[in-house]
Amino acid sequence: MLLSSIAAVTLSTTFLGTSGLTFNPTQETVVYAKAKQATLIPGSYKVGSELKPGRYTITSSDGSSGNISSMPKKSLHGDTINEILGSETDMSQVPSVTATLAKGDKVKIEGLTSATFTPVKKRNKKNNTALATGSWIVGKDIKKGKYTVTPVDGQSGNFIVIPKSTFGDTTNEVLGGDTDMSQVPKVNVKLHNGDKVEVAGMTQVNFAKR
């Protein structure tokens, strides 16, 4: 059974939004050369057997909708996925999600005919405009700096920043236009190299320098 749009936002907050968390940037030492294109049907998988470790962009193979989730072996350091892949963005579906999967992580596919895992070969450290659904590192996927962050018009979802520094500022907001549901239309952040940025439940967030 597919998660509802509200459930998707709630679960994203549950899995990703623990105040005060820091992470070990050595998780990014996953050797991307090990990543190998794969197509997997519904089921539960362990990274390192049916799926090589590495950084992937994950999509629905045939455009069908369904759940893709992952649980990192190192719960405080790895990338967690909890998304509904699909084309109905007004139902909190997203066309793709990008994450780094380490050996021992667990991946689950539900409701999809199959999911395609495409290795990420390049990262844009000069980017300062937008990030799509997934997990990102400041200095590798977006430039450090002060930004005002907004969702794509009509969409809502979780935006989270986990600082590299133990004493850094954590951001955990549901971006969107429904203020009755504790959504906020925008948030100001200061990103430092090594910080981790999570975008969930929406196709993209936009960054405006300030």
C-alpha positions in Angstrom: 0.0 0.0 0.0 1.4 3.4 -1.0 1.9 6.0 1.6 -0.3 9.1 1.5 1.2 12.5 0.9 0.8 13.4 4.5 2.4 10.1 5.6 5.4 10.8 3.3 6.1 14.1 4.9 5.6 12.7 8.4 7.9 9.8 7.8 10.5 11.9 6.3 10.5 14.1 9.4 10.7 11.0 11.6 13.6 9.4 9.8 15.6 12.5 9.1 14.8 15.2 11.6 16.4 14.4 14.9 17.6 17.7 16.4 21.2 18.1 17.1 22.4 15.2 15.0 25.8 15.4 13.4 27.3 13.1 10.9 30.7 11.8 9.9 31.6 13.1 6.4 33.8 10.0 5.9 30.6 8.4 4.7 31.3 10.2 1.4 34.5 8.1 0.9 32.3 5.4 -0.8 34.2 4.6 -3.9 31.9 5.7 -6.7 33.7 3.4 -9.2 32.0 0.5 -7.4 28.5 1.8 -8.3 27.0 -0.3 -11.1 23.8 0.3 -13.0 21.0 -2.0 -11.7 17.3 -2.7 -12.1 15.6 -4.3 -9.1 12.0 -5.6 -8.8 10.0 -5.2 -5.5 11.8 -6.8 -2.5 14.3 -6.2 0.2 18.0 -6.0 -0.7 21.3 -5.6 1.1 23.9 -3.2 -0.5 27.0 -5.2 -1.4 25.2 -8.2 -2.9 22.5 -7.5 -5.5 23.5 -3.8 -5.5 27.0 -2.4 -5.5 27.9 0.3 -3.0 28.0 3.8 -4.4 26.1 7.0 -5.2 22.9 6.5 -7.3 20.0 8.4 -8.7 17.0 6.1 -8.4 13.9 6.2 -10.7 10.9 4.1 -11.6 11.9 2.0 -14.5 8.6 2.3 -16.4 6.9 5.4 -14.8 4.8 3.4 -12.4 4.5 4.7 -8.8 5.6 3.0 -5.6 7.8 3.2 -2.5 11.6 3.2 -2.3 13.2 3.2 1.1 16.5 2.5 2.7 18.0 2.2 6.1 21.7 2.8 6.6 23.8 0.3 8.4 25.3 3.2 10.3 22.1 4.9 11.4 23.6 8.3 12.3 26.0 8.5 9.3 24.3 7.1 6.2 21.7 8.3 3.8 18.1 7.4 4.5 15.6 7.2 1.7 11.8 7.2 2.2 10.1 8.4 -1.0 7.2 7.6 -3.4 8.5 7.5 -6.9 6.1 8.7 -9.5 4.9 11.6 -11.6 2.0 12.9 -9.5 3.9 15.7 -7.7 0.7 17.0 -6.1 0.6 13.6 -4.2 4.2 14.1 -2.9 5.5 11.7 -5.6 9.0 12.5 -6.9 10.5 11.4 -10.3 13.9 10.5 -8.7 15.9 10.4 -5.5 19.7 10.6 -5.2 21.6 9.0 -2.3 24.9 7.4 -1.3 24.4 3.7 -0.4 27.1 2.0 1.6 27.8 -1.7 2.1 25.4 -3.2 4.5 22.6 -0.7 4.0 19.2 -2.1 3.4 17.0 -1.1 0.5 13.3 -1.9 0.0 11.2 -1.5 -3.1 7.4 -1.7 -2.9 4.6 -1.1 -5.5 6.9 -0.4 -8.4 7.3 -2.7 -11.4 11.0 -2.1 -10.9 13.4 0.6 -9.9 16.5 1.7 -11.8 19.7 2.6 -10.0 21.9 4.9 -12.1 25.4 5.6 -10.8 26.2 9.3 -10.2 29.4 10.1 -12.2 29.7 13.9 -11.6 28.9 16.3 -8.8 28.5 20.1 -9.2 30.3 21.8 -6.4 29.7 25.2 -8.1 25.9 24.8 -7.9 24.1 27.6 -6.0 20.6 27.5 -7.4 18.7 24.2 -6.7 18.8 20.7 -5.3 16.5 17.8 -6.2 15.1 15.1 -4.0 17.9 13.3 -2.1 20.9 13.7 0.2 23.6 16.3 -0.7 26.9 17.5 0.8 27.8 21.2 0.9 31.1 21.8 -1.0 30.3 18.8 -3.3 26.8 19.4 -4.5 26.2 23.1 -3.6 28.4 26.0 -2.7 28.7 27.1 0.9 27.0 30.4 1.8 23.9 32.1 3.0 20.6 31.3 1.2 16.9 31.7 1.3 15.4 28.3 0.4 12.0 27.8 -1.1 10.0 24.8 -2.5 8.8 24.5 -6.1 5.4 26.2 -6.5 2.5 24.0 -5.2 4.8 21.4 -3.6 5.6 20.7 0.0 8.2 18.5 1.7 11.0 18.2 4.2 14.1 20.4 4.1 16.8 19.4 6.6 20.4 20.6 7.2 22.6 18.4 9.4 25.8 20.3 10.3 29.2 18.8 10.0 30.2 20.7 13.2 28.9 19.4 16.5 28.1 23.1 17.4 26.5 23.9 14.0 22.9 24.9 13.4 20.4 22.2 12.4 17.5 23.1 10.1 14.4 20.9 10.0 11.4 22.5 8.2 8.4 21.4 6.2 8.4 23.8 3.3 5.1 24.6 1.6 2.2 26.9 1.5 -0.2 25.3 4.0 0.6 27.3 7.2 -2.3 25.5 9.0 -0.2 22.3 8.6 2.9 24.0 10.1 4.5 24.4 6.7 6.7 27.5 6.0 7.0 29.1 2.6 10.8 29.8 3.0 13.7 29.4 5.4 17.1 31.2 5.7 20.2 29.0 6.1 23.9 29.4 6.3 25.6 26.4 4.7 29.2 25.3 5.6 31.4 22.9 3.7 30.7 19.4 4.9 27.1 20.0 6.0 24.5 17.5 4.8 21.3 18.7 3.1 18.2 16.5 2.8 15.3 17.2 0.4 12.4 14.8 0.8 8.8 14.6 -0.4 9.2 17.3 -3.1 10.9 17.4 -6.5 13.3 20.3 -5.8 14.1 23.2 -3.6 15.5 26.5 -4.9 18.3 28.5 -3.4 18.6 32.3 -3.6 21.8 33.9 -2.3 21.3 36.5 0.4 
